[in-house]
Structure formats: C-alpha cells, structure tokens
C-alpha cells in the first residue's frame, strides 16, 4: 500500500509519497507563509491585451500580474480581443506558479463549484477568493488508495474534513524518521550515488536542467557490460530524481561513455521509467547524443523552493525544526538560535515562522546573530541565562 507522510514544522510542511516498498516516489516542500498560489481562485482585472502573445495580462490581488492565454478563455481559436476587454474583472484560477520574473499562468475555465464561489463573492476590485489545495490533499486525491499519517493536528483536521476520518492518522511523534530525513536532505544537493558505483550530477539552470552520468571507477574499464549496467541504473534513477525534485522544462541526460547507437537502445528503458510521471515526455536523442525530455511546470521545482545551493531561509527552517524536536525531547528549557544575519532576517521575513517556533517550543526563542557565521552553520542551543 502507498503511504503519504505529512510533517509540519515551524514555517514549513514536508510531504512524502512512499510506494509499497517504502521507497520515496514524490517529495513536496510547502511554506504556508509564502504559498506558490497554484489552484488559487481570484477576481483579477484585465490590465492589457497582448495579441502578439495570444493572451492578456491581469492585475491580481497583492499587486501581482498574471497571464491569461486566449486558449484558457472564450471559444476555441477565438482571439483574445474578442474574448476579454481591458478593465474587465474576471474570475480566474492559477494553473502554474510564477517563475523567473514571470507572473503566474491563469485560466478562466472554472469548475461549476469555482464559478459559483466566484459569483457569490462581493463585488469590487482584484481579490483572492480561495486558496488552492495543499500538497497533502493533492496527493491524497491523486492516490485514493494511500493511507495518510501526519504529525500535525491542524493538518489532520483539515484532511479529515476533506477526505473523511478513516484515511488519516495523527501521530504524536515525527512521521519522518531519521533515515528518511537523511534521504530527503540529499535532494537539496547535486550528487546522487548510483547502485554499483558511479553517480548522477544534476545541474538546474534557468533555461534547462542537465543530468550527467559520472561513471566513476567504471570509466575506462575493460568490461563493456559494466558500463552498460551503470547507464541502465542511471536511466532508472534519473527518471526517479526528475519526479522527486519536480524538475521542469527541458531536461538533458548525458550518459557515460556510450556511442549514440548504444544510447538509443536505452531510450526504451528511460521511456518506461518515466511512464509513471504524467508531466514528462521523452522527446528523443539529439545530435550530441543527449536524451532530451520535457516536463510540464505547475508547481516550482524543489531547487527553487529550497534554493540552489540551499538558501538562508532553508537553513533557518531546518534549525527551527531541530529546535521543535529538542524542545519535545527536553521540555521546560529555553532555546536560542545562533545563526548568520541572513538566516535571522529570512526567518523574520517569512510570516508565521518564528511565532510557530515559539508555540512549538513553549518559550520565547532567543535569536543570536553572528556576522562571521555561514548560513549553513545555523545552530540550536540552550539559551544563556541572564
């Protein structure tokens, strides 16, 4: 049976989908104080038509600008100028998160329930009408057979309200055990070890993601089958990492030391490994012998959420998570966070994070800023007396 583990910590929720062998299939990180907006229902005002882009720009609540393609409003093949007009207020849903300075993608094609909710909203200017479903609920709906375990009472209550009480178990200890935590930490880095030797090196850029197979000790060996086995393992692991990290856009996989003809023989196994992921397509092999894939973007990739390398906020939230666990193991003590100025500033800037930490700890959290400390060295310690 598949299982969904939903763990909440100050400022963050981490959701894991495990298969029947307890192997990680999907991993999502959410920061409720800074949601990605996908699924949100809005009233938005048409600020400018963009016929050359086959769409229109819409002003949204909070000053954000979204893009509405003409294919997402009006009859098929009707121009945007015949579907909407400047100044018009529309009910829209966010279908793709903002990226790289571009606003979110919108649609005016709503479900009957969404249309009714928008119609019942009070008149006025741009407004957020409803938030989209959180990751745990999205996964639960996509995998109706999965049991759900969470260590968050508020999250358990919300999920039970949507899914019924039978599927959701509230755990009074962290649902992400130490071994699983260690595996999740690897998804923030570029290197993925391969069984039998070698590794994948994953390099996201604004334009594409490159995945390189490093043969390691198998490089230059006399056994051609060893190199083939390495690349077979790399193909399977690359498909898994693409889904785990929610990579999006063009993805290029460079296998290790094979001719183009031998690489073509691995296109079939790669296609099979990708089959469980509905967002990705294998486009073939390019002239340089790279296996080319394209994956649809909806939510931000993991490296954008965590930062690449991990951001000061990511290091700070990890420290708050440790603080909550230390406080649960040793209640009654006072705790301090010793960290770089960028970490402290990032936590203060994320709505709710420090307040949630203090609620979890049960006492105020002392913030100790050290200018010479790197963001990765954020530490939790017992607060000094006085």
N, C-alpha and C positions, 0 to 999 in steps of 0.2 A: 504494500500500500504506500502511496506517496504521502508525504507529510509536509506541512507548512509550519515553519517556526518563525514566530514574530516576536522580536525582542525590542523592548523600548528602554531607552536610557536618556539622560538629560539632553534635550535638543535634537534627538535623533531616534529613528526607528530603522532596524535592520531586519529584513525578511528573507528567509531562505526556503527554497523548494528542494526537498530531498526525494530521490526516487526510492523504489522498494529495496534497494541495496544501501540506503542511507548515503548516497553519493549526491553531491550538490549539483543541481540542474540549473537553478536560477538564483540570483542574488540581487536584492534591491536595497538601496540606502535612501531613506527619506529624511528630510529635515523640515518638520512641520512649520517652523518659523519662517521658512523660505521655500514654499512648495513650488513644483515645476509648472503647475497650472493645467496640466493635461486633464481634459474632462470637465473643466470649469465651465459653468454656464454664465453668460454675460449678456447685458444690454450694451451694445457698442455703437458708436456713431460713425457713419461713413465720412472720412475726412478728405479723401482724394481718390478719384478713379485712376487706374493705371492700365489703360487698354493695351499698351505695349507688353505688359507683364500678364495680361489676361486675368486681371483681378482688381481689387480695391484695397486701400488701406483704411483701417478702422481704429478710431480712438477708443481706448478701453479705460476702465476704472484704474486709478493709480498712475495715470499718465503713460501707460504702455501703448504701443501701436502694434496691431495685429494685421495679418494679411489674409484676405478672403479671396481664394481663387474663383473665377467665374464658373468653374465646374462644380463648386460647392454651394451655388445659389442659382435659382432660376431653372428654366428648362434646359435640357442638353443642347449644346452648341449655340446657345444664345449669348450674345456679347454682354460684357459686364455693364456697359452703359444702358442696356435695355433691361437689366435685372435690378439695379440699385441706382440711387441718385445721391449726390453729395448732400450731407446734412441729415440723411435718413437714419433713424435709430432701428437697429436690427437686433434680434435675439440670435446669438451665436454660441457655439461650443468650441473650446480649444482642442484641436486634434493633434498638434505637435508642439513641443516645447520650444521656447526661444533658443537660438544658437548664434554664436559668433556675431553679436550685434544686431542680428535679425530678430524681429518680433515673432510671436507665436503664430502658427497656422490655424485658421478658423474655418468653420463650416456653419452655414445657415440651415443645413438639412438636419432637423432635430427629430427626436422620437416624439410620439404623442405626449408622453409624460413631461418631457422637457418643454415642449411648446405650451402645454397647459400651465406649467410653473412660470414660464416667462410672461404669459398673458396675464397671470394673476399678480405679477409684481407691480408695485406702484409706478406711475409714470414719472419721467424725469430724464436725467442725462445718463451717461455711461455708468454702469453699476455691475458689481459681481453679485449674481443671483444665487449661485450654489457652487460648492466645491466638488471636484471630480472625485471618484472613488480612490481610496488609498491603496497602496500596493498589496497589502494582505487581502483586502476584499477582491481586488482584481484577480489575484492568483487563485483565491478560493472559488471564484466564479468560473475561471478557466479550467480548474481541476476539481470538479464537483465530488470526486471520489476521495479527495485528500482530507485527512484529519488535520486539525489546526491546534497548535499549542502556543500559548503566549504567556509571557511573564508580566503583562501589563493589564491591570484590572479595567481601566477605561477602554483599552482596545478590545479586551474580551467582551465587554458590554456592548460596544458598537457592533462587533462581528456577530454576536448572538442576536442582536436586534435585526440584522440583515439576513442571517443565514440560519437562524434557529439555534437553540442551546446544544443540540446533540453533537455538533461537529467541533465545538470549541472547548478546549480545556485550559483552565487557568493554572499555571504553575507558580508556586511560591518560591522557586529558585530560578536562576537564569536558565533559559531554554537553550542558549548557545554555550555548549561546554568548551573547555579549554582547547581540546584538539580541533574542534570546529572553528573556534576563534582564530587559531593559528593558521588554518587553511584560508579563512576569509582574508586575513592580513596579506596573504600572497597576491590577492587580486589587485592590490594597490601598487604592485611593482611590475617591472617589465619582464622578469625572467620566470619561466615555467619549466621545471625539470620534467624530462620525459622518462618513462619507464625503460630500463635497459640502457640508459646513458643518453647524452645529448640534452638539448633544451630548446624551447621556443623563446624568442626575443620579440616582444610586442611593442611597437612604436607608433602611438597615435600622433597625428599631425592635424592641423585644421582642414586639410584637403582630403586626407585618406589615412588608413591605418596599414602599416607594413608589418607583416609577421615573418620573421626569418627563422629558419631551422638551422641551429648550430649543432653539427654532428659530434663535436667533442672528440672523444677518443676513437670514434668510428671513422673519423675523417682519414682518408688515405690508407685505410685498412685493405687487406687483400681479399676479404670476404665480401663479394658484391651483395650477397643476401643480407648481410648485417646492415648495410646501408639502406637496402630496401625496407627492412623491418623497421629501422629507425624512422624512415619517412612515412611508413604506414601508421606508426604510433603518433607521429607529428600531425598527420592529417586528422586523425580522430580527436586529438587534444586541441588542435586549432579550432575545430568546429565547436567543441565544448567551451573553450575560452571566449569565443565570439559571443555566444549566448550569455555566458556568465557575466561578462563585462559589459553587455548590452552595447557592443560596438556598432557603429552606424556609418552609412555612406560607403564609398569604395574601400574594399579590403583586399590587399595583395598578399599572397602566400608564396614565399620563396623556399622551395625545398632544397635539400642539401645534396649537391654533387650528382644529380641525375641528368641524363640527356633529356631533351624536350620530348622525345618519343616515350621514354620511360616515365616522365612526369604525366604524360597524357593517360597512362594506364592507372594513375592514382586519382584521376578526375572522378571516376565512378565511385570509389570508396569515399571521397570527400562529399560528393553529392548525397550519398546515403547517410553519412554522418550529419549532414546539415538538414536532413529531411524533417526532423522533429521541430525545427525552428521555422515558423511560418513567415518570418520577416526577412529571410535571407534567400538570395538566389546565386547560384554558381553560374557565371557568365562564360566561363571557358578559360583557355590558356592564351595569354598574349604573346606577342612576338619575342619577348625576352624570356619566355618560359615561366612566367609568373601565373599562378592560378588566381583568377580575378573573380571577386564576389561583390555583391551589392546588397547592403542590408538597410531596410527601411528605418528611418529615425522617427521615434514617437517621444519617448522619454529621453533625457540626457544620458549619454554613456557614463559608466561608472567613473572613468577618469575625470570627467567634467565635474561630477559631484564631489569627489574626494580631492581633486587637484592632481596635477602631474608635474613634479612629484607632489606627494600629499601636502595640502595647504596648511597654514597655521590653524585654521578652523578645524580641520580634520584631526590634527594632533591635540587640539584643545578638547574636542568632544571625546576623544579616546581617554584623555585624562579624567574628564568628568565621569565617564563610565567606570573607570577604576575607582574613583572616589566613592561612587554609589555602592560598589561591591565591598570596598574596605569598610564603609560605614555599616553595611548589613552584617559583616562578619565581626566587627568590633564596635557595637553601638555605644553611644554616650561620649565618644571622643569628639574633639573639634579638629577640623581638617583644613589644610591650606593647599593651594595650587601654586607651585613655583614654576614660572614659565617666562618665555620671551615676551617682550611688549606686543609683538604682532599677534601672539596667541591670545593674550588677555583682551586685546582690542577686538579680535574676531569674535570671541565669546560674548563680549558686551554688545556687539553689533547684531547678534542673532537673537531675535525676540524669543524670550522664554527660557533660553538655555540655562542661565545662571540661577534663575528662580526655581526651575525644575531640579537643578542640582541641590540647592539648599533644602528643598522639600524632601528629596530622597535621603539626604544626609541627616536631616533633623536639626541642624545647627547652621549658622552662617558660615559660608566658605570664605576663608581669607585668601586674597589674591596677592601674591608676592611677585613683583616684576623684576626680572634680571636682564638688563640690556645685553649682556655678553652671552646669553644662553641661546642655543639654536632652537627653532620651533619643535624639532623632533625630541628635545630633551625636557618636555613638559612633565613635571613630576607631582605626585600627590604625597603629602607628608602630614604628620600630626602638626597642628598649628602650635607655634611657640607660645608660651604663657606670657601673660602681661598685656 
